[in-house]
Amino acid sequence: MGVEGPDGLRLSISRRFSEGLAAAYTIEGIDGVQAGLEGYVDVSGALVIEPQFNRAGNFS
């Protein structure tokens, strides 16, 4: 599932939801955020934790 983060940052959800959040990775880099970094989105698709991790597991 693809979602759009702030400033047009395109994300793809990479894990199932856990405690209301799911890991999502950047599809393409934009404004200093490189492609492939992972962060977390909530159930509405809003970015909650900026992509900054090489790999993010299920949120807990």
Backbone atoms as SQL, in Angstrom:
CREATE TABLE atoms (id INTEGER PRIMARY KEY, chain TEXT, resi INTEGER, resn TEXT, atom TEXT, x REAL, y REAL, z REAL);
INSERT INTO atoms VALUES
  (1, 'A', 1, 'MET', 'N', 0.836, -1.169, 0.000),
  (2, 'A', 1, 'MET', 'CA', 0.000, 0.000, 0.000),
  (3, 'A', 1, 'MET', 'C', 0.883, 1.234, 0.000),
  (4, 'A', 2, 'GLY', 'N', 0.645, 2.142, -0.896),
  (5, 'A', 2, 'GLY', 'CA', 1.408, 3.371, -0.960),
  (6, 'A', 2, 'GLY', 'C', 0.692, 4.509, -0.265),
  (7, 'A', 3, 'VAL', 'N', 1.458, 5.367, 0.388),
  (8, 'A', 3, 'VAL', 'CA', 0.910, 6.551, 1.039),
  (9, 'A', 3, 'VAL', 'C', 1.803, 7.732, 0.708),
  (10, 'A', 4, 'GLU', 'N', 1.270, 8.930, 0.893),
  (11, 'A', 4, 'GLU', 'CA', 2.067, 10.122, 0.652),
  (12, 'A', 4, 'GLU', 'C', 2.297, 10.831, 1.971),
  (13, 'A', 5, 'GLY', 'N', 3.563, 11.077, 2.265),
  (14, 'A', 5, 'GLY', 'CA', 3.922, 11.778, 3.488),
  (15, 'A', 5, 'GLY', 'C', 3.991, 13.276, 3.247),
  (16, 'A', 6, 'PRO', 'N', 4.582, 14.007, 4.184),
  (17, 'A', 6, 'PRO', 'CA', 4.677, 15.453, 4.042),
  (18, 'A', 6, 'PRO', 'C', 5.534, 15.846, 2.844),
  (19, 'A', 7, 'ASP', 'N', 5.208, 16.969, 2.248),
  (20, 'A', 7, 'ASP', 'CA', 5.967, 17.512, 1.115),
  (21, 'A', 7, 'ASP', 'C', 6.076, 16.545, -0.058),
  (22, 'A', 8, 'GLY', 'N', 5.076, 15.654, -0.225),
  (23, 'A', 8, 'GLY', 'CA', 5.055, 14.753, -1.363),
  (24, 'A', 8, 'GLY', 'C', 5.945, 13.531, -1.226),
  (25, 'A', 9, 'LEU', 'N', 6.477, 13.272, -0.040),
  (26, 'A', 9, 'LEU', 'CA', 7.317, 12.099, 0.186),
  (27, 'A', 9, 'LEU', 'C', 6.479, 10.849, -0.043),
  (28, 'A', 10, 'ARG', 'N', 6.891, 9.991, -0.977),
  (29, 'A', 10, 'ARG', 'CA', 6.134, 8.779, -1.292),
  (30, 'A', 10, 'ARG', 'C', 6.658, 7.614, -0.468),
  (31, 'A', 11, 'LEU', 'N', 5.725, 6.919, 0.202),
  (32, 'A', 11, 'LEU', 'CA', 6.065, 5.816, 1.095),
  (33, 'A', 11, 'LEU', 'C', 5.295, 4.564, 0.715),
  (34, 'A', 12, 'SER', 'N', 5.866, 3.422, 1.039),
  (35, 'A', 12, 'SER', 'CA', 5.184, 2.150, 0.866),
  (36, 'A', 12, 'SER', 'C', 5.231, 1.406, 2.197),
  (37, 'A', 13, 'ILE', 'N', 4.078, 0.923, 2.640),
  (38, 'A', 13, 'ILE', 'CA', 4.024, 0.205, 3.914),
  (39, 'A', 13, 'ILE', 'C', 4.699, -1.153, 3.759),
  (40, 'A', 14, 'SER', 'N', 5.651, -1.428, 4.671),
  (41, 'A', 14, 'SER', 'CA', 6.456, -2.635, 4.542),
  (42, 'A', 14, 'SER', 'C', 6.159, -3.697, 5.603),
  (43, 'A', 15, 'ARG', 'N', 5.383, -3.360, 6.610),
  (44, 'A', 15, 'ARG', 'CA', 5.060, -4.303, 7.678),
  (45, 'A', 15, 'ARG', 'C', 3.590, -4.124, 8.066),
  (46, 'A', 16, 'ARG', 'N', 3.064, -5.111, 8.784),
  (47, 'A', 16, 'ARG', 'CA', 1.685, -5.005, 9.252),
  (48, 'A', 16, 'ARG', 'C', 1.621, -4.002, 10.404),
  (49, 'A', 17, 'PHE', 'N', 0.407, -3.532, 10.696),
  (50, 'A', 17, 'PHE', 'CA', 0.221, -2.585, 11.789),
  (51, 'A', 17, 'PHE', 'C', 0.406, -3.284, 13.127),
  (52, 'A', 18, 'SER', 'N', 1.082, -2.607, 14.030),
  (53, 'A', 18, 'SER', 'CA', 1.319, -3.097, 15.379),
  (54, 'A', 18, 'SER', 'C', 1.200, -1.894, 16.306),
  (55, 'A', 19, 'GLU', 'N', 0.300, -1.973, 17.273),
  (56, 'A', 19, 'GLU', 'CA', 0.050, -0.864, 18.198),
  (57, 'A', 19, 'GLU', 'C', -0.298, 0.426, 17.458),
  (58, 'A', 20, 'GLY', 'N', -1.019, 0.293, 16.340),
  (59, 'A', 20, 'GLY', 'CA', -1.503, 1.447, 15.597),
  (60, 'A', 20, 'GLY', 'C', -0.539, 2.052, 14.597),
  (61, 'A', 21, 'LEU', 'N', 0.665, 1.493, 14.482),
  (62, 'A', 21, 'LEU', 'CA', 1.653, 2.010, 13.532),
  (63, 'A', 21, 'LEU', 'C', 2.193, 0.887, 12.662),
  (64, 'A', 22, 'ALA', 'N', 2.619, 1.260, 11.454),
  (65, 'A', 22, 'ALA', 'CA', 3.246, 0.296, 10.551),
  (66, 'A', 22, 'ALA', 'C', 4.514, 0.917, 9.981),
  (67, 'A', 23, 'ALA', 'N', 5.538, 0.104, 9.807),
  (68, 'A', 23, 'ALA', 'CA', 6.770, 0.573, 9.167),
  (69, 'A', 23, 'ALA', 'C', 6.484, 0.860, 7.700),
  (70, 'A', 24, 'ALA', 'N', 7.073, 1.932, 7.198),
  (71, 'A', 24, 'ALA', 'CA', 6.916, 2.311, 5.794),
  (72, 'A', 24, 'ALA', 'C', 8.257, 2.819, 5.289),
  (73, 'A', 25, 'TYR', 'N', 8.599, 2.489, 4.045),
  (74, 'A', 25, 'TYR', 'CA', 9.882, 2.939, 3.499),
  (75, 'A', 25, 'TYR', 'C', 9.665, 3.943, 2.379),
  (76, 'A', 26, 'THR', 'N', 10.662, 4.804, 2.191),
  (77, 'A', 26, 'THR', 'CA', 10.584, 5.816, 1.139),
  (78, 'A', 26, 'THR', 'C', 10.801, 5.151, -0.209),
  (79, 'A', 27, 'ILE', 'N', 9.899, 5.432, -1.146),
  (80, 'A', 27, 'ILE', 'CA', 9.984, 4.868, -2.480),
  (81, 'A', 27, 'ILE', 'C', 11.054, 5.584, -3.298),
  (82, 'A', 28, 'GLU', 'N', 11.106, 6.898, -3.146),
  (83, 'A', 28, 'GLU', 'CA', 12.127, 7.689, -3.827),
  (84, 'A', 28, 'GLU', 'C', 12.537, 8.823, -2.914),
  (85, 'A', 29, 'GLY', 'N', 13.773, 9.244, -3.016),
  (86, 'A', 29, 'GLY', 'CA', 14.272, 10.310, -2.167),
  (87, 'A', 29, 'GLY', 'C', 13.690, 11.661, -2.551),
  (88, 'A', 30, 'ILE', 'N', 13.580, 12.540, -1.552),
  (89, 'A', 30, 'ILE', 'CA', 13.094, 13.897, -1.785),
  (90, 'A', 30, 'ILE', 'C', 13.581, 14.768, -0.626),
  (91, 'A', 31, 'ASP', 'N', 14.002, 15.967, -0.932),
  (92, 'A', 31, 'ASP', 'CA', 14.409, 16.950, 0.081),
  (93, 'A', 31, 'ASP', 'C', 15.306, 16.377, 1.173),
  (94, 'A', 32, 'GLY', 'N', 16.374, 15.722, 0.794),
  (95, 'A', 32, 'GLY', 'CA', 17.340, 15.230, 1.760),
  (96, 'A', 32, 'GLY', 'C', 17.014, 13.901, 2.402),
  (97, 'A', 33, 'VAL', 'N', 15.865, 13.315, 2.087),
  (98, 'A', 33, 'VAL', 'CA', 15.523, 11.989, 2.615),
  (99, 'A', 33, 'VAL', 'C', 15.812, 10.983, 1.521),
  (100, 'A', 34, 'GLN', 'N', 16.749, 10.082, 1.761),
  (101, 'A', 34, 'GLN', 'CA', 17.124, 9.132, 0.717),
  (102, 'A', 34, 'GLN', 'C', 16.111, 8.005, 0.569),
  (103, 'A', 35, 'ALA', 'N', 16.069, 7.412, -0.592),
  (104, 'A', 35, 'ALA', 'CA', 15.177, 6.282, -0.865),
  (105, 'A', 35, 'ALA', 'C', 15.578, 5.082, -0.020),
  (106, 'A', 36, 'GLY', 'N', 14.579, 4.324, 0.421),
  (107, 'A', 36, 'GLY', 'CA', 14.822, 3.081, 1.151),
  (108, 'A', 36, 'GLY', 'C', 14.865, 3.222, 2.661),
  (109, 'A', 37, 'LEU', 'N', 14.849, 4.445, 3.205),
  (110, 'A', 37, 'LEU', 'CA', 14.818, 4.596, 4.659),
  (111, 'A', 37, 'LEU', 'C', 13.418, 4.302, 5.167),
  (112, 'A', 38, 'GLU', 'N', 13.331, 3.793, 6.391),
  (113, 'A', 38, 'GLU', 'CA', 12.041, 3.431, 6.965),
  (114, 'A', 38, 'GLU', 'C', 11.685, 4.313, 8.148),
  (115, 'A', 39, 'GLY', 'N', 10.385, 4.572, 8.267),
  (116, 'A', 39, 'GLY', 'CA', 9.805, 5.295, 9.390),
  (117, 'A', 39, 'GLY', 'C', 8.489, 4.615, 9.719),
  (118, 'A', 40, 'TYR', 'N', 7.554, 5.341, 10.350),
  (119, 'A', 40, 'TYR', 'CA', 6.281, 4.738, 10.732),
  (120, 'A', 40, 'TYR', 'C', 5.109, 5.638, 10.359),
  (121, 'A', 41, 'VAL', 'N', 4.015, 5.015, 9.918),
  (122, 'A', 41, 'VAL', 'CA', 2.766, 5.712, 9.615),
  (123, 'A', 41, 'VAL', 'C', 1.667, 5.147, 10.510),
  (124, 'A', 42, 'ASP', 'N', 0.611, 5.978, 10.730),
  (125, 'A', 42, 'ASP', 'CA', -0.533, 5.491, 11.508),
  (126, 'A', 42, 'ASP', 'C', -1.581, 4.909, 10.563),
  (127, 'A', 43, 'VAL', 'N', -2.703, 4.462, 11.108),
  (128, 'A', 43, 'VAL', 'CA', -3.725, 3.782, 10.305),
  (129, 'A', 43, 'VAL', 'C', -4.360, 4.678, 9.248),
  (130, 'A', 44, 'SER', 'N', -4.265, 5.998, 9.420),
  (131, 'A', 44, 'SER', 'CA', -4.801, 6.917, 8.409),
  (132, 'A', 44, 'SER', 'C', -3.790, 7.180, 7.292),
  (133, 'A', 45, 'GLY', 'N', -2.564, 6.648, 7.459),
  (134, 'A', 45, 'GLY', 'CA', -1.512, 6.854, 6.474),
  (135, 'A', 45, 'GLY', 'C', -0.644, 8.062, 6.755),
  (136, 'A', 46, 'ALA', 'N', -0.899, 8.758, 7.871),
  (137, 'A', 46, 'ALA', 'CA', -0.101, 9.930, 8.233),
  (138, 'A', 46, 'ALA', 'C', 1.257, 9.498, 8.777),
  (139, 'A', 47, 'LEU', 'N', 2.296, 10.184, 8.349),
  (140, 'A', 47, 'LEU', 'CA', 3.647, 9.912, 8.823),
  (141, 'A', 47, 'LEU', 'C', 3.766, 10.337, 10.278),
  (142, 'A', 48, 'VAL', 'N', 4.183, 9.407, 11.150),
  (143, 'A', 48, 'VAL', 'CA', 4.297, 9.680, 12.583),
  (144, 'A', 48, 'VAL', 'C', 5.765, 9.789, 12.987),
  (145, 'A', 49, 'ILE', 'N', 6.604, 8.903, 12.464),
  (146, 'A', 49, 'ILE', 'CA', 8.042, 8.926, 12.734),
  (147, 'A', 49, 'ILE', 'C', 8.752, 9.006, 11.391),
  (148, 'A', 50, 'GLU', 'N', 9.504, 10.083, 11.191),
  (149, 'A', 50, 'GLU', 'CA', 10.200, 10.347, 9.924),
  (150, 'A', 50, 'GLU', 'C', 11.068, 9.165, 9.501),
  (151, 'A', 51, 'PRO', 'N', 11.160, 8.888, 8.194),
  (152, 'A', 51, 'PRO', 'CA', 12.062, 7.844, 7.708),
  (153, 'A', 51, 'PRO', 'C', 13.502, 8.199, 8.068),
  (154, 'A', 52, 'GLN', 'N', 14.123, 7.335, 8.869),
  (155, 'A', 52, 'GLN', 'CA', 15.487, 7.563, 9.322),
  (156, 'A', 52, 'GLN', 'C', 16.240, 6.272, 9.606),
  (157, 'A', 53, 'PHE', 'N', 15.538, 5.154, 9.509),
  (158, 'A', 53, 'PHE', 'CA', 16.126, 3.862, 9.859),
  (159, 'A', 53, 'PHE', 'C', 16.419, 3.041, 8.611),
  (160, 'A', 54, 'ASN', 'N', 17.522, 2.290, 8.638),
  (161, 'A', 54, 'ASN', 'CA', 17.815, 1.376, 7.540),
  (162, 'A', 54, 'ASN', 'C', 16.813, 0.234, 7.514),
  (163, 'A', 55, 'ARG', 'N', 16.339, -0.167, 8.685),
  (164, 'A', 55, 'ARG', 'CA', 15.330, -1.217, 8.780),
  (165, 'A', 55, 'ARG', 'C', 14.504, -0.982, 10.028),
  (166, 'A', 56, 'ALA', 'N', 13.191, -1.037, 9.894),
  (167, 'A', 56, 'ALA', 'CA', 12.279, -0.857, 11.031),
  (168, 'A', 56, 'ALA', 'C', 11.389, -2.083, 11.146),
  (169, 'A', 57, 'GLY', 'N', 11.290, -2.625, 12.330),
  (170, 'A', 57, 'GLY', 'CA', 10.452, -3.791, 12.554),
  (171, 'A', 57, 'GLY', 'C', 9.051, -3.383, 12.977),
  (172, 'A', 58, 'ASN', 'N', 8.289, -4.348, 13.484),
  (173, 'A', 58, 'ASN', 'CA', 6.955, -4.047, 13.994),
  (174, 'A', 58, 'ASN', 'C', 7.090, -3.097, 15.174),
  (175, 'A', 59, 'PHE', 'N', 6.215, -2.097, 15.227),
  (176, 'A', 59, 'PHE', 'CA', 6.286, -1.097, 16.287),
  (177, 'A', 59, 'PHE', 'C', 5.851, -1.695, 17.614),
  (178, 'A', 60, 'SER', 'N', 6.557, -1.351, 18.675),
  (179, 'A', 60, 'SER', 'CA', 6.148, -1.755, 20.032),
  (180, 'A', 60, 'SER', 'C', 6.645, -0.743, 21.023);
